[in-house]
Amino acid sequence: MLEGYAEAAQVVTELVGRVPPDAWDAPALGEWDLRSLVGHTSRAFVTVLTYLERPADTEDIDSPEGYYALMPSMTGEGIDPSAVAQRGRDAGGALGNDPAAAFATLAERAVAATRAADPDALIATIAGGMRVASYVPTRTIELVVHGYDIATATGLDVAFSAHTTTQVVTVLARTGVRLGHAPVLLHALTGRGSLPPGFSVV
């Protein structure tokens, strides 16, 4: 699953590298402009680099879907929309005068760090102790989801491999099952119903 992270990082980095110079201040997602959206996306690298330096003593969450399923029950920084929005703006500002180059540098560092890490090592995340192999796929999801957001905002094309998108969709489906949405998902996927407006598992 760690290679999916590397592939997603490469695809999104190439996408960000094609952003027109005059597009960074344009509206992108919700209250974010494009710089803030790309900044938020870069946190898929920043958090990996940060958490890999924070060993944990216990495994509190055993899977990527366990991480996402826990999010609705968290309080404070973990799910506060205004805090998330501000972190995106701050991360966008931190990309500096050449955001594409800064994004690429973070991607390179994060991918190298994951490849050097022990997949079974326990790290301390915002949600609790997790193994590297369980946490990193959550960042792959962030890269793929926001990669599509960036493409939508800019009108640029983006494509991820079937292998990586299968990983992402599988984790999201498992999250939905953990949250009790299995019947809704099954009905929608088999043409026996539709998802409610605004339905999300993250």
C-alpha positions, 0 to 999 in steps of 0.5 A: 500500500505504500507504493500507492502513496508514492504513485499518488504523490507523483501524479499530484506533483505533476498536476500541481506543476501544471497550474497556471501562474495566474490561477493560485488566487482563484476560488477552488474548494469551499472557502479555499483558493487554489493555493490553500487547497494545494497547501491542504493537500501538501499536508499529506506529506507534512503529516507523514514527515512529522508522524514518522518522527513520533514513535508510539507505544501502543497500536490504538487504530489497526487499519486505515478505515479504522482511522477514518471511522474514528474521525466523526467521534473526535473533538477539537483540532481533528474535525473542527472545520474552521481549524481545518480551513485555517491549516489549509490557508497556513499550509498554502502560505508556507509554500512560498513564492513557488508553490509548485516547487515547494510541493514537489520538494515535500513530496520527494521527502515524504516518499523517501521517508516512507520507503525508508520506514519500517511498515510495522513501526508504530507512530503517534498520529492525531487519532492515536498510535498506528502502524506506518502501513496503516497510516500512510494509505490514509494520506494516499486517499487525501492525495487522490481526493484532493488531486481530483479537487485540484483538477476540477478547480483548474480544468486540468486533467489528472489520472491515477492508476487502477491499482491506486484508485482501487486501494482508495475506494476499498478503504473508503468502502470499508470505512462506510461499512464500519460506520454502519452504511453497508446497506446504503452502499450495497443498494447504490452499487447494485442499482437498487438505490441512490446515495443520500445528498451529501453522503460521505464517509470521511 
